[in-house]
Amino acid sequence: MKVRNILLTGASGKIGIAALPKLARAGYSVRALEFEEPVEAKGLKGVEVVHGDLRDPALAPEILRDVDTVIHLANVKENRELFMRTNVEGTFRLLDACRECGHIQQYIQAGSDARAGIYYYPQPIPIDETHRHSGYPGYYPLSKILEETLCEQFAIQYDFPITVLRFSWVHDEDDILAHVTLKEPNFGVPIWKDWAVKPEQKKFFENDLDGVAKLVHPGGKPGIRQIVGIKDVVESIMLSVGNPAAVGEAFNVSGPSPFSYDVLADYVSKKLDLPVVDFEVGEYHDFSISMTKSASVLGLHPQYDIFRIVDDAVAFRKAGGKRTSCKYIG
Ligand SMILES: NC(=O)c1ccc[n+]([C@@H]2O[C@H](COP(=O)([O-])OP(=O)(O)OC[C@H]3O[C@@H](n4cnc5c(N)ncnc54)[C@H](O)[C@@H]3O)[C@@H](O)[C@H]2O)c1
């Protein structure tokens, strides 16, 4: 499979911002779809920025001209008003135009571990690619499952060359510190303030003090989960593009191993000199993600464990980095 011209949707989103320079520097010609936020392509060779809305039926045939590979990252998150037209109909229109044009060698769809329900349900440990779709309540997981289902059916009905990359919760900049410390900004769930019921928890929010949250189950056992660093996400895309072994397959894309909230809290507490505060979360189920298939088929060996993700986040803050605003904190 010889890849030359790539269409990248969602090029100004969290993953797109990181993937675009890697694709351009690898020598691909990239048509980057810009929607509301500008695409940053200054200094990148071979990047053409085109503006468009995936809800526009005329868009897909137009932006697929001369393209042989599609990387579809664009979507809206947890948005009741927009998700059907943007994510589901937008993905359908893109797939359908790809099939009609006849020159697409590979279509890579951004999937999500949300499709497996992660902490919402008791899970097999680890969750592998064969686990059934079982989204947690919300429009976002529903949308990821509907997008994947469209892809699965296009593969079955038309033998269309699809790769699905099911990303875990993606961490960049100081995301992990925004998540695990008590002071705003908040990132992801749980929002610790909402779980503060005991006086020793409430005092942090009442007095604007910072601390590090340790998520525990009733009884005190720390919660376990798995996330992924942005560079490992980009690596999964790079390893999939033009890879015949990736065609017709879905892959988990997560960090090298799960982490436990006590280990995370202790590490961040030492790094930032903050106290650890226990938060008992009743409806939390431990989960981990199998990376066996991604390792054996794609050769993906994630480099960013929880310590490295924290180290990078601390370095980002020390260097005075400003968080990129995100519409949905996850
Ligand atoms: N960020 C994560 O933690 C995470 C985890 C798992 C899966 N994913 C998936 O990866 C993909 C990319 O995620 P992200 O975090 O970079 O998303 P993001 O929200 O940062 O970016 C989404 C992009 O979609 C574009 N977009 C929105 N509506 C559009 C429309 N109508 N027409 C054209 N473009 C439109 C936006 O301009 C933006 O560039 C998504 O499919 C997402 O579900 C993300």
The ligand as a Tripos MOL2 file, in Angstrom:
@<TRIPOS>MOLECULE
LIG
   44    48     1     0     0
SMALL
NO_CHARGES

@<TRIPOS>ATOM
      1 N1         -9.4130   13.2750   23.3760 N.am      1 LIG1
      2 C1         -9.6650   12.0470   23.8970 C.2       1 LIG1
      3 O1         -9.4440   11.7670   25.0970 O.2       1 LIG1
      4 C2        -10.2130   10.9690   23.0090 C.ar      1 LIG1
      5 C3        -10.3330    9.6690   23.5450 C.ar      1 LIG1
      6 C4        -10.8630    8.6580   22.7500 C.ar      1 LIG1
      7 C5        -11.2470    8.9280   21.4460 C.ar      1 LIG1
      8 N2        -11.1250   10.2040   20.9600 N.ar      1 LIG1
      9 C6        -11.5870   10.4380   19.5840 C.3       1 LIG1
     10 O2        -10.5520   10.9850   18.7920 O.3       1 LIG1
     11 C7        -11.0900   11.9190   17.8520 C.3       1 LIG1
     12 C8        -10.3870   13.2460   18.0180 C.3       1 LIG1
     13 O3        -10.5580   13.6650   19.3610 O.3       1 LIG1
     14 P1        -10.0090   15.0700   19.8640 P.3       1 LIG1
     15 O4         -9.9060   14.9640   21.3490 O.co2     1 LIG1
     16 O5         -8.8410   15.5030   19.0640 O.co2     1 LIG1
     17 O6        -11.2580   15.9860   19.5280 O.3       1 LIG1
     18 P2        -11.3990   17.5670   19.6440 P.3       1 LIG1
     19 O7        -12.7270   17.8320   20.2370 O.co2     1 LIG1
     20 O8        -10.2120   18.1850   20.2700 O.co2     1 LIG1
     21 O9        -11.4150   18.0030   18.1210 O.3       1 LIG1
     22 C9        -12.4960   17.7240   17.3010 C.3       1 LIG1
     23 C10       -12.2830   18.3390   15.9320 C.3       1 LIG1
     24 O10       -13.4680   18.1210   15.1620 O.3       1 LIG1
     25 C11       -13.7380   19.2980   14.4170 C.3       1 LIG1
     26 N3        -15.1630   19.3720   14.0960 N.ar      1 LIG1
     27 C12       -16.2190   19.4670   14.9670 C.ar      1 LIG1
     28 N4        -17.3640   19.6080   14.2890 N.ar      1 LIG1
     29 C13       -17.0470   19.5820   12.9620 C.ar      1 LIG1
     30 C14       -17.8070   19.7010   11.7730 C.ar      1 LIG1
     31 N5        -19.1320   19.8800   11.7940 N.pl3     1 LIG1
     32 N6        -17.1480   19.6620   10.5960 N.ar      1 LIG1
     33 C15       -15.8050   19.4970   10.5530 C.ar      1 LIG1
     34 N7        -15.0370   19.3880   11.6390 N.ar      1 LIG1
     35 C16       -15.6500   19.4470   12.8380 C.ar      1 LIG1
     36 C17       -13.3030   20.4250   15.3490 C.3       1 LIG1
     37 O11       -13.0560   21.6110   14.6020 O.3       1 LIG1
     38 C18       -12.0200   19.8330   15.9490 C.3       1 LIG1
     39 O12       -10.9140   20.0880   15.1030 O.3       1 LIG1
     40 C19       -12.5940   11.9640   18.1220 C.3       1 LIG1
     41 O13       -13.2500   11.0850   17.2470 O.3       1 LIG1
     42 C20       -12.7210   11.4490   19.5360 C.3       1 LIG1
     43 O14       -13.9570   10.8200   19.7810 O.3       1 LIG1
     44 C21       -10.6090   11.2160   21.7000 C.ar      1 LIG1
@<TRIPOS>BOND
     1     1     2 1
     2     2     3 2
     3     2     4 1
     4     4     5 ar
     5     4    44 ar
     6     5     6 ar
     7     6     7 ar
     8     7     8 ar
     9     8     9 1
    10     8    44 ar
    11     9    10 1
    12     9    42 1
    13    10    11 1
    14    11    12 1
    15    11    40 1
    16    12    13 1
    17    13    14 1
    18    14    15 2
    19    14    16 1
    20    14    17 1
    21    17    18 1
    22    18    19 2
    23    18    20 1
    24    18    21 1
    25    21    22 1
    26    22    23 1
    27    23    24 1
    28    23    38 1
    29    24    25 1
    30    25    26 1
    31    25    36 1
    32    26    27 ar
    33    26    35 ar
    34    27    28 ar
    35    28    29 ar
    36    29    30 ar
    37    29    35 ar
    38    30    31 1
    39    30    32 ar
    40    32    33 ar
    41    33    34 ar
    42    34    35 ar
    43    36    37 1
    44    36    38 1
    45    38    39 1
    46    40    41 1
    47    40    42 1
    48    42    43 1
@<TRIPOS>SUBSTRUCTURE
     1 LIG1         1 GROUP 0 **** ****
